Amino acid sequence: MDIKDAVHNFIVENYLKGEALQSLHYDTPLVSSGILDSIGILGLIDFLESTFKIEFTPRELDRDSLETVERIEEAVRKKLRISETA
């Protein structure tokens, strides 16, 4: 499973119900639309860190980097590249 699918599935399983399940696309706003609140963001970060064996500092993730599945994927890929070179 790739990063986008893993993130998409996590959000669907944990934060969406009913009709909203069909409307989540990779470019759907997550924070500004209210799909993810502050508690949801913490759950998502925990999922990302445990699933991909990475650790984010508070400065590495902001509202913009968590706004869509696509942006989350970019943040994870960037962190994975940094981890590989360290």
N, C-alpha and C positions, 0 to 999 in steps of 0.2 A: 504494500500500500504506500502511495506517495504521501508527501507532507500535506498537500491540499486535501486529499481525500481523508486523511486521518483527522485533520482539524475540522473539516466539514462534518464528518460523522460524529465527532465529539460534541460539537455545538448542537447538532440536530438531536442527539440522544439526551443531552443534559439541559438544553435551554429552550427547545422549541416543541410545540405541540400542535396537533390538528393541521389546519390549512397552512400555517406558517412553514411546515415541513417542506412543502412544495415550492416555497418562494425563496429559499436560501440558495443563492448562487455565489460563486467565488468572489464577485464584486459587490455583494450586498453589504451595505453599511451595518456594522455590528454594534458599535458603541452609540453613534448618533441616532440610530433607530430604536435603541432601547433593548435590543436583543441581549447585549451584555451590559450588566451594571458593574459596580465596583467589586462585588462578591464574585460575579461571573468572570471578571477579568482575572482575579486571583486564582480561581479554579482552572481557567484556561492556561495561565502561566505554569501552574503546578503540573498540569497535563503535559505541556510542551517540554518542561524540564525533565520529567520522569520518562516520557516516551522517547525523547531524542537524546537523552543523557547529556544535557547541556545545562548551564546555569546562567541566567540573565542577571545583570546588575540593574538597579532601578533606572539608571540613565539610558540603558539600551532599549527599553520598551516605553513608548509613550502612546498617547491616544491614537495618533496617526498610524503608528506601526501595527496597531491592533484593530484598525477600522474595518478591514476586509480579510477574507481568507487569503487572498492573493498577497496582501501586505504581511500577514503573519508568516506565510511561507517564505517571503523574502527575508524576514528577520531571522527565522530559523536557519535558512541556508547560509546567511552571513555568519551567524554564530557557529555553525558547523564548520565553515571554512576557517574561522579564527581558531577553533579548537584543534583542527587538524595541523595547523602550522605552529601551535604552541608546544 
